[in-house]
Amino acid sequence: MFEPFPGNYVWNLATNLALVCGGNHGEIDEANRPIMQAAKSGADAGSALMFDSWIAVADQVSANAAADEAAGHHLSAGTKYLRASGYYLAAERMQSRDYAPRWAAYELGLDLYHRGAALRRLHIDRVEIPYEGSAYTAIFVHDGSGTARPALVSVNGLDSMKEQVNMAGHGASNLERGINTLFVDQPGTGEAIRKRGLPAIYDAERWGSPAFDYLLTRGDVDHARIGIFGLSFGGYHAPRIAARDPRYALCAVMGANHVWGKRQRERLSNEGENPVPHYWDHVMWVFGIDDRDRFLSYADQITLDGEVERITVPFLITHGENDRQIPAYNAQMSYDQAVNSPKRQLRIFTRADYEVEHCGADNGTGMRDYIADWCAQTFAEMP
Protein backbone atom coordinates (compact mmCIF):
# COMPACT_ATOMS: atom_id res chain seq x y z
CA MET A 1 0.00 0.00 0.00
CA PHE A 2 1.18 3.53 -0.74
CA GLU A 3 2.17 4.86 2.71
CA PRO A 4 2.99 8.59 2.73
CA PHE A 5 2.45 8.66 6.51
CA PRO A 6 4.84 6.07 8.02
CA GLY A 7 3.19 4.18 10.86
CA ASN A 8 -0.23 5.83 10.45
CA TYR A 9 -2.37 3.16 8.80
CA VAL A 10 -5.62 5.13 9.07
CA TRP A 11 -4.31 8.16 7.17
CA ASN A 12 -2.55 5.96 4.64
CA LEU A 13 -5.80 4.06 4.06
CA ALA A 14 -7.68 7.33 3.52
CA THR A 15 -5.09 8.43 0.98
CA ASN A 16 -5.27 5.15 -0.90
CA LEU A 17 -9.07 5.18 -0.93
CA ALA A 18 -9.07 8.71 -2.34
CA LEU A 19 -6.74 7.58 -5.12
CA VAL A 20 -8.90 4.52 -5.83
CA CYS A 21 -11.94 6.83 -6.06
CA GLY A 22 -10.36 8.80 -8.88
CA GLY A 23 -8.19 11.26 -6.97
CA ASN A 24 -5.20 12.87 -8.62
CA HIS A 25 -1.77 12.08 -7.16
CA GLY A 26 -0.53 15.67 -7.45
CA GLU A 27 -3.57 17.13 -5.71
CA ILE A 28 -3.46 14.52 -2.95
CA ASP A 29 0.25 15.15 -2.45
CA GLU A 30 -0.53 18.85 -2.07
CA ALA A 31 -3.11 17.97 0.61
CA ASN A 32 -0.78 15.62 2.49
CA ARG A 33 2.49 17.56 2.57
CA PRO A 34 1.41 20.20 5.13
CA ILE A 35 0.30 17.51 7.61
CA MET A 36 3.26 15.14 7.53
CA GLN A 37 4.35 16.18 11.02
CA ALA A 38 0.81 16.04 12.40
CA ALA A 39 0.50 12.43 11.21
CA LYS A 40 3.16 11.38 13.70
CA SER A 41 0.85 12.25 16.60
CA GLY A 42 -1.60 9.49 15.66
CA ALA A 43 -4.72 9.12 13.57
CA ASP A 44 -7.10 10.72 16.08
CA ALA A 45 -5.02 13.66 17.23
CA GLY A 46 -4.48 15.37 13.90
CA SER A 47 -7.68 14.51 12.06
CA ALA A 48 -8.94 18.13 12.13
CA LEU A 49 -5.67 19.32 10.58
CA MET A 50 -6.04 16.67 7.90
CA PHE A 51 -9.57 17.91 7.26
CA ASP A 52 -8.43 21.51 6.76
CA SER A 53 -5.63 20.55 4.38
CA TRP A 54 -7.79 18.28 2.25
CA ILE A 55 -10.66 20.79 2.17
CA ALA A 56 -8.30 23.51 0.94
CA VAL A 57 -7.34 21.35 -2.04
CA ALA A 58 -10.98 20.34 -2.64
CA ASP A 59 -11.98 24.01 -2.68
CA GLN A 60 -9.34 24.82 -5.29
CA VAL A 61 -10.27 21.86 -7.51
CA SER A 62 -13.92 22.92 -7.26
CA ALA A 63 -12.99 26.47 -8.24
CA ASN A 64 -11.05 25.13 -11.21
CA ALA A 65 -14.12 23.13 -12.22
CA ALA A 66 -16.31 26.22 -11.99
CA ALA A 67 -13.93 28.07 -14.32
CA ASP A 68 -14.16 25.23 -16.83
CA GLU A 69 -17.93 25.24 -16.59
CA ALA A 70 -18.11 29.00 -17.12
CA ALA A 71 -15.98 28.57 -20.25
CA GLY A 72 -18.39 25.95 -21.56
CA HIS A 73 -15.97 23.04 -21.06
CA HIS A 74 -18.52 20.81 -19.39
CA LEU A 75 -16.69 17.49 -19.62
CA SER A 76 -13.57 18.94 -18.04
CA ALA A 77 -15.66 20.65 -15.38
CA GLY A 78 -17.51 17.44 -14.62
CA THR A 79 -14.28 15.51 -14.15
CA LYS A 80 -12.95 18.10 -11.71
CA TYR A 81 -16.24 18.34 -9.79
CA LEU A 82 -16.18 14.58 -9.29
CA ARG A 83 -12.60 14.72 -8.01
CA ALA A 84 -13.47 17.57 -5.66
CA SER A 85 -16.46 15.58 -4.42
CA GLY A 86 -14.16 12.67 -3.63
CA TYR A 87 -11.86 14.92 -1.58
CA TYR A 88 -14.72 16.49 0.38
CA LEU A 89 -16.17 13.07 1.20
CA ALA A 90 -12.75 11.65 2.07
CA ALA A 91 -12.07 14.51 4.50
CA GLU A 92 -15.53 14.25 6.05
CA ARG A 93 -15.24 10.48 6.54
CA MET A 94 -12.21 10.94 8.81
CA GLN A 95 -13.94 13.14 11.40
CA SER A 96 -15.78 12.38 14.62
CA ARG A 97 -19.53 12.90 14.68
CA ASP A 98 -19.20 16.02 16.87
CA TYR A 99 -16.85 17.80 14.44
CA ALA A 100 -19.24 20.42 13.08
CA PRO A 101 -17.40 21.35 9.84
CA ARG A 102 -17.85 17.84 8.50
CA TRP A 103 -21.53 18.39 7.72
CA ALA A 104 -21.01 21.23 5.25
CA ALA A 105 -18.24 19.21 3.56
CA TYR A 106 -20.58 16.23 3.23
CA GLU A 107 -23.36 18.29 1.66
CA LEU A 108 -20.91 19.87 -0.76
CA GLY A 109 -19.48 16.48 -1.64
CA LEU A 110 -22.94 15.17 -2.52
CA ASP A 111 -23.84 18.27 -4.51
CA LEU A 112 -20.64 18.25 -6.57
CA TYR A 113 -20.96 14.53 -7.19
CA HIS A 114 -24.29 14.94 -8.93
CA ARG A 115 -23.19 18.16 -10.62
CA GLY A 116 -20.13 16.42 -12.04
CA ALA A 117 -22.11 13.37 -13.09
CA ALA A 118 -24.65 15.54 -14.93
CA LEU A 119 -21.93 17.46 -16.79
CA ARG A 120 -20.29 14.14 -17.73
CA ARG A 121 -23.72 12.94 -18.97
CA LEU A 122 -23.63 9.88 -16.74
CA HIS A 123 -26.89 8.03 -16.17
CA ILE A 124 -27.28 8.17 -12.38
CA ASP A 125 -30.75 8.26 -10.82
CA ARG A 126 -31.37 9.32 -7.23
CA VAL A 127 -33.53 6.74 -5.51
CA GLU A 128 -35.52 6.36 -2.27
CA ILE A 129 -35.90 2.85 -0.83
CA PRO A 130 -38.86 2.46 1.59
CA TYR A 131 -37.72 1.05 4.92
CA GLU A 132 -39.91 0.42 7.98
CA GLY A 133 -41.85 3.67 7.96
CA SER A 134 -38.92 5.69 6.63
CA ALA A 135 -36.62 5.43 3.62
CA TYR A 136 -32.94 5.32 2.79
CA THR A 137 -31.29 6.69 -0.33
CA ALA A 138 -29.52 5.03 -3.24
CA ILE A 139 -28.21 5.84 -6.70
CA PHE A 140 -29.03 3.68 -9.70
CA VAL A 141 -26.29 3.57 -12.33
CA HIS A 142 -27.47 2.44 -15.77
CA ASP A 143 -26.71 2.85 -19.46
CA GLY A 144 -29.74 4.98 -20.30
CA SER A 145 -31.03 2.56 -22.94
CA GLY A 146 -34.06 1.37 -21.01
CA THR A 147 -33.15 -2.22 -21.91
CA ALA A 148 -33.74 -4.79 -19.17
CA ARG A 149 -30.30 -5.81 -17.92
CA PRO A 150 -29.02 -7.78 -14.93
CA ALA A 151 -28.50 -5.67 -11.83
CA LEU A 152 -26.47 -5.70 -8.63
CA VAL A 153 -27.36 -4.17 -5.29
CA SER A 154 -24.10 -2.72 -3.92
CA VAL A 155 -23.78 -2.63 -0.12
CA ASN A 156 -21.38 -0.25 1.67
CA GLY A 157 -18.83 -1.06 4.34
CA LEU A 158 -18.95 0.36 7.86
CA ASP A 159 -17.69 3.82 6.90
CA SER A 160 -18.04 4.04 3.11
CA MET A 161 -20.69 5.82 1.03
CA LYS A 162 -22.52 4.95 -2.16
CA GLU A 163 -20.86 7.77 -4.11
CA GLN A 164 -17.38 6.61 -3.11
CA VAL A 165 -18.04 3.01 -4.14
CA ASN A 166 -19.27 4.14 -7.54
CA MET A 167 -16.33 6.55 -7.95
CA ALA A 168 -14.05 3.57 -7.26
CA GLY A 169 -15.17 2.27 -10.66
CA HIS A 170 -17.65 -0.43 -9.70
CA GLY A 171 -20.52 1.09 -11.64
CA ALA A 172 -18.44 1.57 -14.78
CA SER A 173 -16.96 -1.94 -14.60
CA ASN A 174 -20.42 -3.42 -14.24
CA LEU A 175 -21.87 -1.32 -17.09
CA GLU A 176 -19.11 -2.50 -19.44
CA ARG A 177 -20.27 -6.05 -18.72
CA GLY A 178 -23.99 -5.35 -19.22
CA ILE A 179 -24.92 -4.92 -15.56
CA ASN A 180 -26.73 -2.00 -13.90
CA THR A 181 -25.97 -1.20 -10.25
CA LEU A 182 -28.03 0.08 -7.33
CA PHE A 183 -25.58 1.63 -4.85
CA VAL A 184 -27.32 1.90 -1.48
CA ASP A 185 -26.59 3.98 1.59
CA GLN A 186 -27.99 1.30 3.86
CA PRO A 187 -28.84 2.09 7.51
CA GLY A 188 -25.67 3.05 9.36
CA THR A 189 -23.92 4.52 6.31
CA GLY A 190 -23.89 7.63 4.14
CA GLU A 191 -27.08 9.65 4.08
CA ALA A 192 -28.96 7.03 6.11
CA ILE A 193 -27.01 7.78 9.29
CA ARG A 194 -26.01 11.38 8.53
CA LYS A 195 -29.35 12.78 7.34
CA ARG A 196 -32.00 10.20 8.27
CA GLY A 197 -30.69 8.98 11.65
CA LEU A 198 -31.10 5.33 10.58
CA PRO A 199 -28.65 3.12 12.51
CA ALA A 200 -27.06 -0.13 11.37
CA ILE A 201 -28.75 -3.42 12.30
CA TYR A 202 -27.49 -7.00 12.39
CA ASP A 203 -30.53 -8.46 10.55
CA ALA A 204 -29.75 -6.73 7.28
CA GLU A 205 -32.50 -8.46 5.31
CA ARG A 206 -34.86 -5.87 6.82
CA TRP A 207 -33.38 -3.28 4.45
CA GLY A 208 -31.90 -5.69 1.89
CA SER A 209 -35.24 -7.09 0.74
CA PRO A 210 -36.72 -3.61 0.08
CA ALA A 211 -33.78 -2.92 -2.26
CA PHE A 212 -34.76 -5.99 -4.27
CA ASP A 213 -38.41 -4.87 -4.23
CA TYR A 214 -37.40 -1.49 -5.66
CA LEU A 215 -35.54 -3.08 -8.57
CA LEU A 216 -38.69 -5.05 -9.44
CA THR A 217 -40.36 -1.70 -10.23
CA ARG A 218 -37.83 -0.81 -12.95
CA GLY A 219 -38.26 -1.79 -16.58
CA ASP A 220 -34.51 -1.54 -17.21
CA VAL A 221 -33.78 -4.45 -14.83
CA ASP A 222 -33.97 -8.15 -15.69
CA HIS A 223 -35.98 -9.25 -12.67
CA ALA A 224 -34.68 -12.82 -12.85
CA ARG A 225 -31.06 -11.64 -12.65
CA ILE A 226 -30.69 -9.45 -9.57
CA GLY A 227 -27.62 -10.10 -7.43
CA ILE A 228 -26.09 -8.54 -4.33
CA PHE A 229 -22.54 -7.33 -3.73
CA GLY A 230 -20.94 -6.13 -0.50
CA LEU A 231 -17.53 -4.80 0.46
CA SER A 232 -15.87 -4.72 3.89
CA PHE A 233 -18.71 -4.75 6.47
CA GLY A 234 -20.90 -5.39 3.44
CA GLY A 235 -19.07 -8.72 3.33
CA TYR A 236 -21.26 -9.62 6.29
CA HIS A 237 -24.45 -7.91 5.14
CA ALA A 238 -24.60 -9.24 1.57
CA PRO A 239 -24.27 -12.96 2.45
CA ARG A 240 -26.74 -12.55 5.30
CA ILE A 241 -29.25 -10.96 2.90
CA ALA A 242 -28.68 -13.62 0.21
CA ALA A 243 -29.20 -16.30 2.86
CA ARG A 244 -32.44 -14.77 4.10
CA ASP A 245 -33.88 -13.60 0.77
CA PRO A 246 -33.47 -16.35 -1.86
CA ARG A 247 -34.84 -14.08 -4.59
CA TYR A 248 -31.30 -12.74 -5.06
CA ALA A 249 -29.74 -14.67 -7.92
CA LEU A 250 -26.11 -14.46 -6.74
CA CYS A 251 -23.91 -12.97 -4.04
CA ALA A 252 -20.35 -11.59 -4.25
CA VAL A 253 -18.18 -10.01 -1.58
CA MET A 254 -15.01 -7.93 -1.61
CA GLY A 255 -13.50 -8.64 1.78
CA ALA A 256 -15.17 -11.38 3.81
CA ASN A 257 -16.50 -10.49 7.27
CA HIS A 258 -17.63 -13.80 8.70
CA VAL A 259 -17.19 -13.06 12.42
CA TRP A 260 -17.37 -9.26 12.57
CA GLY A 261 -18.70 -9.19 16.13
CA LYS A 262 -15.81 -11.30 17.38
CA ARG A 263 -13.39 -8.95 15.63
CA GLN A 264 -14.74 -6.03 17.67
CA ARG A 265 -13.91 -7.80 20.92
CA GLU A 266 -10.43 -8.53 19.59
CA ARG A 267 -9.93 -4.80 19.07
CA LEU A 268 -10.27 -4.22 22.81
CA SER A 269 -7.07 -6.09 23.55
CA ASN A 270 -5.29 -5.25 20.31
CA GLU A 271 -6.55 -2.18 18.51
CA GLY A 272 -4.84 -3.26 15.30
CA GLU A 273 -5.51 -1.28 12.15
CA ASN A 274 -8.77 0.67 12.33
CA PRO A 275 -10.55 2.05 9.26
CA VAL A 276 -11.24 5.52 10.70
CA PRO A 277 -10.06 7.73 13.58
CA HIS A 278 -12.16 7.84 16.76
CA TYR A 279 -13.12 4.25 16.04
CA TRP A 280 -15.23 3.37 19.07
CA ASP A 281 -17.18 6.61 18.96
CA HIS A 282 -17.74 6.08 15.24
CA VAL A 283 -18.99 2.53 15.49
CA MET A 284 -21.35 3.33 18.38
CA TRP A 285 -22.76 6.22 16.33
CA VAL A 286 -23.27 3.89 13.36
CA PHE A 287 -25.29 1.47 15.52
CA GLY A 288 -27.07 4.10 17.62
CA ILE A 289 -25.68 2.66 20.85
CA ASP A 290 -24.11 4.98 23.43
CA ASP A 291 -22.29 2.42 25.58
CA ARG A 292 -19.38 0.29 24.39
CA ASP A 293 -20.28 -2.77 26.43
CA ARG A 294 -23.85 -2.69 25.11
CA PHE A 295 -22.49 -2.29 21.60
CA LEU A 296 -20.21 -5.31 22.02
CA SER A 297 -23.11 -7.40 23.29
CA TYR A 298 -25.17 -6.36 20.28
CA ALA A 299 -22.26 -7.06 17.93
CA ASP A 300 -22.05 -10.65 19.18
CA GLN A 301 -25.03 -11.31 16.89
CA ILE A 302 -23.05 -10.18 13.85
CA THR A 303 -21.76 -13.49 12.58
CA LEU A 304 -22.32 -15.58 9.47
CA ASP A 305 -22.12 -18.83 11.42
CA GLY A 306 -25.42 -20.56 10.72
CA GLU A 307 -26.21 -18.15 7.88
CA VAL A 308 -24.07 -18.94 4.83
CA GLU A 309 -25.29 -22.56 4.96
CA ARG A 310 -28.63 -21.10 3.84
CA ILE A 311 -27.21 -19.58 0.65
CA THR A 312 -28.53 -21.56 -2.33
CA VAL A 313 -27.26 -19.32 -5.14
CA PRO A 314 -23.77 -18.75 -6.61
CA PHE A 315 -21.46 -17.18 -4.02
CA LEU A 316 -18.08 -15.49 -4.63
CA ILE A 317 -15.68 -14.48 -1.85
CA THR A 318 -12.59 -12.34 -2.53
CA HIS A 319 -10.04 -11.24 0.06
CA GLY A 320 -6.53 -9.80 0.28
CA GLU A 321 -3.87 -12.02 1.83
CA ASN A 322 -2.46 -9.09 3.84
CA ASP A 323 -5.76 -7.58 4.99
CA ARG A 324 -4.79 -5.75 8.18
CA GLN A 325 -8.35 -5.06 9.28
CA ILE A 326 -10.18 -8.35 8.78
CA PRO A 327 -7.95 -11.48 8.80
CA ALA A 328 -8.15 -13.68 5.72
CA TYR A 329 -9.41 -16.67 7.71
CA ASN A 330 -12.84 -14.98 7.54
CA ALA A 331 -12.90 -15.73 3.81
CA GLN A 332 -12.09 -19.39 4.33
CA MET A 333 -14.82 -19.68 6.97
CA SER A 334 -17.46 -18.26 4.64
CA TYR A 335 -16.34 -20.54 1.82
CA ASP A 336 -16.22 -23.68 3.98
CA GLN A 337 -19.70 -23.12 5.39
CA ALA A 338 -21.43 -22.24 2.09
CA VAL A 339 -22.03 -25.91 1.36
CA ASN A 340 -25.41 -25.38 -0.32
CA SER A 341 -24.25 -22.85 -2.89
CA PRO A 342 -24.28 -24.45 -6.36
CA LYS A 343 -21.27 -22.36 -7.38
CA ARG A 344 -19.06 -21.21 -4.53
CA GLN A 345 -15.70 -19.70 -5.23
CA LEU A 346 -12.91 -18.29 -3.08
CA ARG A 347 -10.25 -16.01 -4.55
CA ILE A 348 -7.42 -14.79 -2.32
CA PHE A 349 -5.49 -11.90 -3.86
CA THR A 350 -1.72 -12.11 -3.44
CA ARG A 351 1.35 -9.98 -4.10
CA ALA A 352 1.33 -11.23 -7.68
CA ASP A 353 -1.92 -9.26 -8.08
CA TYR A 354 -0.39 -6.10 -6.53
CA GLU A 355 -3.50 -6.00 -4.37
CA VAL A 356 -3.30 -7.55 -0.90
CA GLU A 357 -4.81 -5.00 1.51
CA HIS A 358 -8.33 -4.57 2.86
CA CYS A 359 -10.84 -4.59 -0.02
CA GLY A 360 -8.09 -3.85 -2.53
CA ALA A 361 -7.31 -0.43 -1.06
CA ASP A 362 -3.75 -0.71 -2.35
CA ASN A 363 -4.84 -1.07 -5.98
CA GLY A 364 -8.60 -0.90 -6.45
CA THR A 365 -8.85 -2.69 -9.79
CA GLY A 366 -8.12 -6.38 -9.21
CA MET A 367 -10.96 -7.47 -6.94
CA ARG A 368 -13.36 -4.99 -8.54
CA ASP A 369 -12.90 -6.31 -12.07
CA TYR A 370 -12.67 -9.95 -10.98
CA ILE A 371 -16.02 -9.62 -9.25
CA ALA A 372 -17.57 -7.86 -12.26
CA ASP A 373 -16.30 -10.62 -14.57
CA TRP A 374 -17.60 -13.36 -12.27
CA CYS A 375 -21.02 -11.73 -11.94
CA ALA A 376 -21.35 -11.21 -15.70
CA GLN A 377 -20.36 -14.81 -16.40
CA THR A 378 -22.64 -16.17 -13.69
CA PHE A 379 -25.62 -14.11 -14.89
CA ALA A 380 -24.96 -15.38 -18.45
CA GLU A 381 -25.04 -18.97 -17.24
CA MET A 382 -28.54 -18.54 -15.81
CA PRO A 383 -31.46 -19.77 -17.92
C-alpha positions, 0 to 999 in steps of 0.5 A: 500500500502507498504509505505517505504517513509512516506508521499511520495506517488510518491516514494511509488508508484514507489516501489510498481510498481517495486515489482509488476513487479517482483522486489525482496524485498531485492534488493529494500530495498537495493535501498531504504535505502540510500535515506530515508532522501532524500524522506522527501524533496518531490518527485521532489527534491530527484529524482536524488538521487533515480535514483543513488541508484536504478541504483547501485542495478540494476548494481549489479543484472545485474552483477550477471546475467552476472556471471550466464550466463558465468557459463551456468546457462541461466534460472537463468541469464534470471531471474536476467536480467529481474529483473535488467531491471525492476529496470532500467526502474523504475529508468528512469520513475521517472526522468524529460525529461532533466535528461540526465542519464535517456536515457542510463538507458532506453536503458539498461532496454530494452536490458536486458529485451529482453536478459532475455526473450531470456534466459528464452525462452519466446516467445516475438516478437518485432513488428512495428505498422504503424502509420500515416507515422511513426510507434510505437513499440510493443511486441507480447507475445504468446505461440509459437505454431502457433495456432490461439488464441484470442488476447488482445491489451494492452494499457499503462497508462500515464507513463508506458511502454509495458515491465513493463506491461508484467513484471507485469504478464499480458502476463503470466496470459493471456497465461494461459487462452489461450490468446496472448497479443500485448503490445503497446507503444502507442504515448506518452509512452515508445519508442514512445515518447522517441525514435520516438517523437510521442506525445499522442493524445485524438483521440486514434483510430488513433493508436488503429485501426492500432494495430488491423490491425497488428493482422489481419496479424498474423496466430496465432491470432483468428481474430474474437476474438481480444479485447482491454485492458487498464490500468490507462490512458489506461482506457480512451484510450481503451474504446474510441478505442472500441467505435470508432472501433467496430471490437474489440470484447471486452474491459476491463479496469484496472482503469477507466479514464472517465473524465481525462481532468477534473482531470487535472484541479482539480490538479491545485487547489489540486495537490493530488497524482501524478504518477511521479515527475515533473508532469506538465513537464512530462505530457506536454512532453507526449502531445508535448505541451509546455504551461500548459494552452494550455495543459489544453485546449487540455485535455478538449477533453479527456473525455468518455462522449458521447463515451462509449454509442457507445460501442456495445461489452462486457465491463469490468471496474475494479477500486480500492475503495481507488484509490488516483489518479483517484477517483472511481466515474470515474468507475461508470460513465463509467458503467452507460453510457455504455448502449449499451454494451451487457455485461457490468460489474463493479467490485470495489476492496475493502480491502477484496481483499487486492487491493484498490490503483490505478490499483492494485499497492498495490497488482498487482494480483487481478485486473490482474487475474480478467480481464484475467478470464473475457476476457477468459470467454467472448471470450469463449462465442462468437460464 
